[in-house]
Amino acid sequence: MIDTAEQVVIGEAVPIENIAVAAYKIPTDSPESDGTIEWDSTTMVTVHVAAGGRRGFGFSYAPAAAGRLINELLIEHLKNRNALNIEECWQAMVAAVRNAGQPGVAFCAISAVDTALWDLKGKILQIPLVGLIGAVREEVELYGSGGFTSYSKSQLQAQLAGWAEQGFHHVKMKVGRQPQADCQRVRDARAAIGDQLELFVDANGAYSRKQAVGLARRFAEESGVVWFEEPRPSDDLEGLRLLRDHGPSFMDIAAGEYGYTPGYFRRMLEAGAVDCLQADATRCGGYSGFLKVAALCDAFDIPLSAHCAPQLHAQVACCAAPLRHIEYFHDHARIAEMLFDGSLESNGGHLRPDAHRPGHGLSLKIVDAQRYAVSL
């Protein structure tokens, strides 16, 4: 519940007092793979920022190296800054990682700190994030995401059908590991969910340009696929534009999850590479970066989809006008259930932020998480 016992005087600085960083490596519930890589665990870097008698919590799904970077490069540039001046802190962090290279691990590190600062500001002012930023909707739609290429036919169908039973209107599966078998796998997925749900596929950049064009047409004609994510790697803007120009008219080409800096997203939009842009607040500079991407989408009249980390995105997604939906990624939904207090329940494939919890509403179950801790 919101505690109104302590209020900050408007205009009063609230110096950052302490920043604590940790990392946790959580095993998956079974081996997983997509079109290009395999994995059996997820690493989460967490940040707690203290100021004004409150602690804000943020995180990124990133290598433990992101935590070391926070300790080595970011903390010294943030200590004693006003915790309420988040954009000032964000700019200081971006400047601090110039020589380390902004895209990649450095921006994941910034993302974790930034989301903690927004959570902290909400707690200091005793207001939920949707009220702090300003909501444009009360809830946000989800799409179920998993369908890993490591899954058997029965695993694939059971997972996607499970989301259908929960009221989801869209589900996504991985493709690209065995291109010659992908059309059959997609048909199997369609058989499991029926004709009413929208079916998405994600190749994680596994296909050649010619493969992607041909498969886009077959996926659409045979299985009614309406979303083709990363048919080519996100850096191949020409290839993505090729798919937009030559793929089925009702199929959206989506990419952007590996975007980090605002400049990258601007270049993707200028190239006309996507029908729907994806951004991930655990990579693109936190909530501050996500809102910058949303502004770019507004300017280019392109919809936005939040990549993964559904619980972290729920509140900021309600504040981003061009937002279409959030990816309800299997691994991250599972981690949230295991390790977060304040996680929102999916209601018919939607998340509705809790207006009674300040900040983003999440807190880490530190005792439960400790068994997965890794050194920094």
C-alpha positions as CSV (number, residue, x, y, z in Angstrom):
1,M,0.0,0.0,0.0
2,I,1.1,3.6,-0.6
3,D,2.6,5.1,2.6
4,T,1.8,8.8,2.9
5,A,3.6,9.3,6.2
6,E,6.7,10.9,4.6
7,Q,6.6,13.4,1.8
8,V,9.4,15.1,0.0
9,V,9.3,18.9,-0.2
10,I,8.8,19.9,-3.8
11,G,12.1,21.2,-5.2
12,E,14.2,19.6,-2.5
13,A,17.1,17.5,-3.7
14,V,17.2,13.8,-2.7
15,P,20.9,12.7,-3.0
16,I,21.7,9.2,-4.0
17,E,23.2,7.5,-1.0
18,N,24.0,4.0,-2.0
19,I,23.8,1.6,-5.0
20,A,24.0,-2.2,-4.4
21,V,24.5,-4.6,-7.3
22,A,24.0,-8.4,-7.5
23,A,23.7,-11.1,-10.2
24,Y,21.7,-14.3,-10.3
25,K,21.9,-17.2,-12.7
26,I,18.5,-19.1,-12.8
27,P,18.4,-22.5,-14.6
28,T,15.6,-22.9,-17.2
29,D,13.0,-25.6,-16.6
30,S,14.2,-27.5,-19.6
31,P,16.9,-27.0,-22.3
32,E,15.9,-24.2,-24.7
33,S,17.0,-23.0,-28.1
34,D,15.8,-20.8,-30.9
35,G,16.9,-20.4,-34.5
36,T,20.5,-19.5,-33.7
37,I,21.5,-20.3,-30.1
38,E,20.9,-22.7,-27.2
39,W,20.8,-22.0,-23.5
40,D,20.0,-23.6,-20.1
41,S,19.9,-20.6,-17.8
42,T,19.0,-16.9,-17.5
43,T,21.3,-14.4,-15.8
44,M,19.7,-11.4,-14.1
45,V,21.6,-8.4,-12.8
46,T,19.8,-6.5,-10.0
47,V,20.3,-3.0,-8.7
48,H,19.0,-1.3,-5.5
49,V,19.4,2.5,-5.3
50,A,18.9,4.1,-1.9
51,A,17.9,7.8,-1.3
52,G,15.6,9.7,1.0
53,G,15.0,6.7,3.2
54,R,13.7,4.6,0.3
55,R,15.2,1.9,-2.0
56,G,14.4,1.5,-5.7
57,F,14.7,-1.9,-7.4
58,G,15.8,-2.4,-11.1
59,F,17.2,-5.2,-13.1
60,S,18.3,-6.4,-16.5
61,Y,18.5,-9.8,-18.0
62,A,22.2,-9.6,-19.0
63,P,25.6,-11.1,-18.3
64,A,27.1,-10.7,-14.8
65,A,29.6,-8.4,-16.6
66,A,26.9,-5.7,-16.6
67,G,26.9,-5.8,-12.8
68,R,30.7,-5.4,-12.7
69,L,30.4,-2.5,-15.2
70,I,27.9,-0.7,-12.8
71,N,30.4,-1.1,-9.9
72,E,33.4,0.0,-12.0
73,L,32.0,2.8,-14.2
74,L,28.6,4.0,-13.1
75,I,28.4,4.3,-9.3
76,E,31.0,7.0,-9.1
77,H,29.1,9.1,-11.5
78,L,25.8,8.8,-9.6
79,K,26.7,9.1,-5.9
80,N,25.2,12.3,-4.4
81,R,23.3,13.2,-7.6
82,N,19.6,14.1,-7.1
83,A,17.7,10.9,-7.4
84,L,14.7,12.8,-8.7
85,N,16.6,14.1,-11.7
86,I,16.5,10.8,-13.6
87,E,17.4,12.3,-17.0
88,E,20.5,14.0,-15.6
89,C,21.5,10.6,-14.1
90,W,20.8,8.9,-17.4
91,Q,22.9,11.3,-19.4
92,A,25.8,11.0,-16.9
93,M,25.7,7.2,-17.3
94,V,25.7,7.3,-21.1
95,A,28.7,9.6,-21.0
96,A,30.5,7.4,-18.5
97,V,30.4,4.4,-20.8
98,R,31.6,6.2,-23.9
99,N,35.0,4.5,-24.1
100,A,33.6,1.1,-23.0
101,G,31.1,1.1,-25.9
102,Q,27.5,2.0,-25.4
103,P,25.6,-0.8,-27.2
104,G,25.4,-4.2,-25.5
105,V,26.5,-4.8,-21.9
106,A,27.0,-1.1,-21.1
107,F,23.4,-0.2,-21.9
108,C,22.1,-3.2,-20.1
109,A,23.9,-1.9,-17.0
110,I,22.4,1.6,-17.5
111,S,19.0,-0.1,-18.0
112,A,19.1,-1.8,-14.6
113,V,20.1,1.4,-12.8
114,D,17.6,3.5,-14.7
115,T,14.6,1.3,-13.8
116,A,15.7,1.3,-10.2
117,L,15.8,5.2,-10.2
118,W,12.3,5.3,-11.6
119,D,11.1,2.9,-9.0
120,L,12.9,4.9,-6.3
121,K,11.3,8.2,-7.5
122,G,7.9,6.6,-7.4
123,K,8.5,5.4,-3.8
124,I,9.9,8.8,-2.7
125,L,6.9,10.6,-4.1
126,Q,4.6,7.7,-3.1
127,I,3.0,7.3,-6.5
128,P,2.9,4.4,-9.0
129,L,4.9,4.7,-12.2
130,V,1.7,5.0,-14.3
131,G,0.8,8.1,-12.3
132,L,4.4,9.4,-12.3
133,I,4.7,9.2,-16.1
134,G,1.1,9.5,-17.1
135,A,-1.0,6.6,-18.3
136,V,-2.7,6.4,-21.7
137,R,-4.4,3.1,-20.9
138,E,-5.4,1.1,-17.9
139,E,-4.0,-2.3,-19.0
140,V,-1.8,-3.7,-21.7
141,E,-2.2,-6.7,-23.9
142,L,0.2,-9.7,-23.8
143,Y,1.2,-12.3,-26.3
144,G,2.4,-15.7,-25.1
145,S,6.0,-16.4,-26.2
146,G,8.0,-19.6,-26.1
147,G,7.6,-22.5,-28.5
148,F,11.4,-23.1,-28.4
149,T,13.0,-25.1,-31.2
150,S,14.1,-27.6,-28.6
151,Y,10.5,-28.5,-27.8
152,S,8.9,-31.6,-29.1
153,K,5.7,-31.4,-31.0
154,S,3.7,-32.2,-27.9
155,Q,5.5,-29.6,-25.8
156,L,5.0,-27.0,-28.4
157,Q,1.3,-27.6,-28.8
158,A,0.7,-27.9,-25.0
159,Q,2.4,-24.6,-24.3
160,L,0.6,-22.6,-27.0
161,A,-2.8,-24.2,-26.3
162,G,-2.3,-23.4,-22.6
163,W,-2.0,-19.7,-23.4
164,A,-5.1,-20.0,-25.6
165,E,-7.0,-21.4,-22.7
166,Q,-5.9,-18.5,-20.5
167,G,-7.4,-16.0,-22.9
168,F,-4.4,-14.9,-24.8
169,H,-5.2,-13.7,-28.3
170,H,-1.7,-14.0,-29.8
171,V,1.1,-16.6,-29.3
172,K,4.6,-16.8,-30.6
173,M,6.9,-19.7,-31.4
174,K,10.6,-20.0,-32.4
175,V,11.6,-21.1,-35.9
176,G,14.9,-21.3,-37.9
177,R,16.8,-24.2,-36.4
178,Q,15.7,-26.6,-39.2
179,P,14.3,-24.5,-42.0
180,Q,13.2,-27.5,-43.9
181,A,11.0,-28.6,-41.0
182,D,9.6,-25.2,-40.0
183,C,6.5,-25.2,-42.1
184,Q,5.3,-28.4,-40.5
185,R,6.1,-27.1,-37.0
186,V,4.1,-24.0,-37.7
187,R,1.2,-26.1,-39.0
188,D,1.4,-28.1,-35.8
189,A,1.2,-24.9,-33.8
190,R,-1.8,-23.7,-35.7
191,A,-3.6,-27.0,-35.1
192,A,-3.1,-26.6,-31.4
193,I,-4.5,-23.1,-31.1
194,G,-7.3,-23.2,-33.7
195,D,-8.2,-20.5,-36.2
196,Q,-9.1,-17.6,-33.8
197,L,-5.7,-16.8,-32.3
198,E,-3.0,-14.8,-34.1
199,L,0.1,-16.9,-34.6
200,F,3.6,-15.2,-34.5
201,V,6.9,-16.7,-35.5
202,D,10.4,-15.6,-34.5
203,A,13.5,-16.7,-36.4
204,N,16.1,-14.8,-34.4
205,G,17.9,-13.9,-37.6
206,A,18.4,-17.5,-38.7
207,Y,17.3,-17.2,-42.4
208,S,19.0,-16.0,-45.5
209,R,17.1,-13.3,-47.4
210,K,15.8,-15.7,-50.0
211,Q,14.8,-18.2,-47.4
212,A,12.9,-15.6,-45.4
213,V,10.9,-14.3,-48.4
214,G,9.9,-17.8,-49.4
215,L,9.0,-18.9,-45.9
216,A,7.1,-15.7,-45.1
217,R,4.7,-16.6,-48.0
218,R,4.4,-20.2,-46.9
219,F,3.8,-19.4,-43.2
220,A,1.1,-16.9,-44.2
221,E,-0.6,-19.1,-46.8
222,E,-0.5,-22.4,-44.9
223,S,-0.9,-21.3,-41.3
224,G,-2.1,-17.7,-41.3
225,V,1.0,-16.3,-39.6
226,V,0.7,-12.5,-39.1
227,W,4.0,-11.6,-37.4
228,F,7.5,-12.6,-38.6
229,E,10.1,-11.5,-36.1
230,E,13.7,-11.1,-37.1
231,P,13.6,-13.1,-40.3
232,R,17.0,-11.5,-40.7
233,P,19.4,-10.2,-38.0
234,S,18.3,-6.8,-36.7
235,D,21.4,-5.1,-38.2
236,D,20.3,-6.1,-41.7
237,L,18.0,-3.2,-42.2
238,E,18.0,-3.7,-46.0
239,G,17.0,-7.3,-45.6
240,L,14.2,-6.5,-43.2
241,R,13.0,-3.8,-45.6
242,L,13.1,-6.4,-48.4
243,L,10.8,-8.6,-46.4
244,R,8.4,-5.7,-45.8
245,D,8.3,-5.0,-49.5
246,H,7.9,-8.6,-50.8
247,G,6.2,-10.5,-48.0
248,P,2.4,-11.0,-47.5
249,S,0.6,-7.7,-47.1
250,F,-1.1,-8.8,-43.8
251,M,2.2,-10.0,-42.2
252,D,4.1,-7.6,-39.9
253,I,7.9,-7.7,-40.0
254,A,9.1,-7.0,-36.5
255,A,12.6,-6.4,-35.0
256,G,14.4,-4.1,-32.5
257,E,15.0,-6.3,-29.4
258,Y,18.7,-5.9,-29.9
259,G,18.5,-2.1,-30.1
260,Y,20.3,-0.3,-27.4
261,T,20.8,3.4,-28.2
262,P,18.2,5.9,-29.4
263,G,20.2,6.4,-32.6
264,Y,19.9,2.7,-33.6
265,F,16.1,2.8,-33.3
266,R,16.0,6.0,-35.3
267,R,18.1,4.4,-38.1
268,M,15.8,1.3,-38.1
269,L,12.7,3.6,-38.5
270,E,14.4,5.7,-41.1
271,A,15.2,2.6,-43.2
272,G,11.5,1.5,-43.1
273,A,12.7,-1.8,-41.8
274,V,9.8,-2.8,-39.6
275,D,6.0,-2.7,-39.4
276,C,6.2,-2.9,-35.6
277,L,9.3,-1.8,-33.7
278,Q,10.4,-3.8,-30.6
279,A,12.2,-2.4,-27.6
280,D,13.4,-3.9,-24.4
281,A,13.7,-1.7,-21.3
282,T,16.3,-4.1,-19.8
283,R,18.5,-3.2,-22.8
284,C,17.6,0.1,-24.3
285,G,18.4,2.3,-21.4
286,G,15.7,1.4,-18.9
287,Y,12.4,3.3,-18.7
288,S,14.1,6.5,-19.9
289,G,15.3,4.8,-23.0
290,F,12.0,3.0,-23.6
291,L,10.1,6.3,-23.5
292,K,12.6,7.8,-26.0
293,V,11.9,4.9,-28.4
294,A,8.2,5.4,-27.9
295,A,8.6,9.1,-28.9
296,L,10.4,8.0,-32.1
297,C,7.6,5.5,-32.9
298,D,5.1,8.4,-32.4
299,A,7.1,10.5,-34.8
300,F,7.3,7.8,-37.5
301,D,3.8,6.5,-36.9
302,I,5.0,3.0,-36.2
303,P,3.6,0.8,-33.4
304,L,5.8,-0.4,-30.6
305,S,6.0,-3.8,-28.8
306,A,7.8,-4.4,-25.5
307,H,10.3,-7.3,-25.7
308,C,10.2,-9.8,-22.8
309,A,10.4,-8.8,-19.0
310,P,6.6,-8.5,-18.9
311,Q,6.4,-7.5,-15.2
312,L,9.0,-4.7,-15.6
313,H,7.3,-3.4,-18.7
314,A,3.7,-3.4,-17.5
315,Q,3.6,0.1,-16.1
316,V,5.7,2.0,-18.6
317,A,3.7,0.2,-21.4
318,C,0.5,1.7,-20.1
319,C,2.2,5.1,-20.6
320,A,3.5,4.7,-24.1
321,A,0.9,5.8,-26.7
322,P,2.2,3.7,-29.6
323,L,2.5,0.5,-27.6
324,R,0.7,-2.5,-29.1
325,H,1.6,-5.3,-26.7
326,I,4.1,-6.9,-24.3
327,E,5.9,-10.2,-24.9
328,Y,4.9,-12.7,-22.1
329,F,8.2,-14.6,-22.4
330,H,8.1,-18.0,-20.8
331,D,11.4,-17.8,-19.0
332,H,10.9,-14.3,-17.6
333,A,7.3,-15.0,-16.5
334,R,8.6,-18.0,-14.6
335,I,11.4,-16.0,-12.9
336,A,8.9,-13.4,-11.9
337,E,6.7,-16.0,-10.2
338,M,9.8,-17.4,-8.4
339,L,11.6,-14.3,-7.3
340,F,9.4,-11.2,-7.4
341,D,6.9,-9.9,-4.9
342,G,4.2,-7.7,-6.5
343,S,4.0,-9.6,-9.8
344,L,0.8,-8.9,-11.7
345,E,-1.6,-11.7,-12.6
346,S,-2.5,-12.1,-16.3
347,N,-6.2,-11.5,-16.8
348,G,-7.4,-12.8,-20.1
349,G,-4.0,-12.1,-21.7
350,H,-3.7,-8.6,-20.2
351,L,-1.7,-7.0,-17.3
352,R,-3.2,-4.2,-15.3
353,P,-0.8,-2.2,-13.0
354,D,-1.6,-2.1,-9.3
355,A,-2.5,1.5,-8.5
356,H,-1.8,0.9,-4.8
357,R,1.9,0.2,-5.1
358,P,4.4,3.0,-5.6
359,G,7.1,2.8,-8.3
360,H,6.8,-0.2,-10.6
361,G,5.5,-2.3,-7.8
362,L,8.1,-5.1,-7.9
363,S,10.5,-6.2,-5.2
364,L,13.1,-8.9,-5.2
365,K,12.7,-11.9,-2.8
366,I,16.3,-11.7,-1.8
367,V,16.3,-14.8,0.4
368,D,14.8,-16.9,-2.4
369,A,17.1,-15.4,-5.0
370,Q,20.3,-16.1,-2.9
371,R,20.6,-19.7,-4.0
372,Y,21.1,-18.5,-7.6
373,A,23.7,-15.8,-6.7
374,V,26.9,-15.5,-8.8
375,S,29.9,-13.4,-7.9
376,L,30.6,-10.1,-9.5
